[in-house]
Amino acid sequence: TMKRFIVFLAVGWAALAPASALAAVPVVSSFTPTSGPVGKSVTVSGSGFSGATAVRFNGTGASFSVTNDSTIATSVPGGATTGKLSVTTPGGTGTSATSFKVKPTLESFAPTGGPVGTSVTISGSAFTGATAVRFNGVSASFGSVVYGSLSATVPAGASTGPISVTTPGGTGTSTASFTVTVPAASVLVSPGSGPPGTPVAVSGSGFGAAEAIDVYFDATPLALAVADGNGGFGGIVIFVPANAAPGPHKVSALGRVTSRAAQTGFAVTAPPAPVTTLTPSSGPPKSRLTVAGSGFGPNESVDLYFDTTDLALVSTNGSGGFSGIKLDVPASALPGEHWVTASGRQSGRSAQTQFLVRTNWASFRNGSNHRGVNAVENVLSPATVPGLDLDWSVPTGGLVSSSPAVSNGVVYVGGYINLNAYDAATGAPLWSAATGDIVESSPAVANGIVYVGSIDSKLYAYNAATGAPVWNTATNEGVSSPAIANGIVYLGSGDAKLYAYNAATGAPLWSAATGDAIGSSPAVANGIVYVGSDDHKLYAFNAASGAPLWNATTGNAVASSPAVANGIVYVASYDGKLYAYNATNGNPLWNATIGAFVYSSPAVANGVVYIGSDDNKLHAFNAASGTPLWTATTGGPVHSSPAVANGVVYVGSYDRKLYAFNAASGAPLWSATTDGFVGSSPAVANGTLYVSSADGSAGKLWAYDLTAPPIPIGRPDPARLV
């Protein structure tokens, strides 16, 4: 009975258990063949295949039929990649120990032919994991790969033949051949035309890989190029030969190994007319010019003349140009038009550019250091000054104590309640700009703007060419003549302050206090601004910040404007003395007694200090020691500040006269009578002497020059320059 129970239990359990629990896991022991392309028939051998539900190649399902428990017939499915082969039955999944290698297949490619460098799209199957693409055995670069497509580039050295793709599953080769074509050699030039000397960029293609290539202009070899791996070249520059005649020409390229040749046209044009440029285009004697030129022969020697004087010999570049050549205008160059001539020694080509020699006296005392000197005057001299004669005079519309400023052919001077501008050569009025009150200040010109103060306590800025207002700014009480340096306008005021403004905008920068009113015009040198005050002192301030540096005490009020030269600052006082101080620290160096009230400001030139006085005299002192050198007598008090130019010192007097003395000896050279007292400072520029005068109710601006002044020689004939 017990045995029957056990048998019953066993039979009952088998009846209740699922079939999968009873079936064996299939075993894949081998497959034939072991590799092949998509679609290839494969026989799988093993056991437990009955009831198979799936066959997979590296996870990709394939169609199949079960031949018997140990054999399955299948084929490589599309999308399959190299990997294990597996069979799934109700008993589980059996996987091969080895991988089936799915061999890539090349079905087509496009285009079917082309030169080296062509991009080719290859279509087929099983390209995943591709490791090489070859054109008739020559390895090619290729891009991203999808299962049935990739792009490759025809490599250098490839020849007509099949394309192959290699993957871990093997190598597939196309049945058709890709035709590698050889392009016709070609050459390109840029530009395609130009005069002799033109640089021409040459490039080419269709030559042998790494081949040496000669580049010709007509029959003349000018360069050697080396082709890259694709038979192309670039970066070659040739220059059109200097002797190439205007008209059509050829640029050719000839391969030394393949003998492939190509040519293209180049049109030689007539060379442009030579041109020279000058920077600047005007300036005083001794100016430094920068000269550039073009249109000459390539690598040609070119002489540069100022009028008829050969100043430099330069060599042009391969394009027939030159630049950055520095020339100094001769000190003897007279005011007026001059010519810079560039003359090619080989080509015979020449170019001429005009340069205007013109000197400015652009502010009170002619510069921010207030030395009162024109160092480049070359017309008026001790020998010629006796020949001075009145050229013109014009009324200024009211009392004039303003000193004239001369800039770029225009004379500026204050009138009654206006600033006036006149043509420096003729005296013709150009414009007049209104101020708020009497103009006692002298104008200053810089960067196209003219500045002037008025007793309405304002500083005005006008467009120097038109008189249009630019800006104005107010202090608390009347102002001195302005000084300009490094983009800053400085002026003293009756409110006992020195002011600094942005010269372009009028924006206030700083102010610095003194002990009393300032009538003195400030002088600026080496980053320091100096000014006198009615508190009997000379002050020095930092020019950028206004920070006080030092002050020095004189014997009375200082209305005289200081002058700075050779590290010394000079100033006079109402106590009848001229003082000299160390410009850096204010230490007193010397003082000289003049003996009368001094309102005049000193001029400093060639080691001598000149100053006028109420004793009706002009005084000269040794600038280093203060030793008196000479005095020259006028007919009245000398409030005018002297001007020095080319060995002559000029000064006005209250006797209504303007005087010229020998600067070395004080010997009188010339004088002229005006309509009123001359308290202004003369200005000397371009062989002309300018001064303003006043008779108490009216004023005039006067201009004196030589009756027959010397003139430049005129435009030279380049053919006669040697």
Secondary structure by P-SEA (a helix, b strand, c coil): caaaaaaaaaaaaaaacccccccccccccccccccccccbbbbbbbcccccccccccccbbbbbccccccbbbbcccccccbbbbbbbcccbbbbbcccccbbbbbcccccccccccbbbbbbbcccccccccccccbbbbbcccccccccccccccccbbbbbbbcccbbbbbcbbbbbccccbbbbbccccccccbbbbbbccccccbbbbbbbccccccbbbbbccccccccccccccccccccbbbbbbbbccccbbbbbbbbbcccccbbbbbccccccccbbbbbbbcccccbbbbbbbccccccccccccccccccbbbbbccccccccbbbbbbbbcccccbbbbbbbbccccccccccccccccccccccccccccccccccccccccccccbbbbbcccbbbbbccccccccccccccccccccccccccbbbbbcccbbbbbccccbbbbcccccccccccccccccccbbbbcccbbbbcccccbbbbcccccccccccccccbbbcbbbbbcccbbbbccccccccccccccccccccccccccccbbbbbcccbbbbbccccbbbbcccccccccccccccccccbbbbbcccbbbbccccccccccccccccccccccccccccbbbbbcccbbbbcccccbbbbcccccccccccccccbbbcbbbbbcccbbbbbbbcccccbbbbbbbcccccccccccccccc
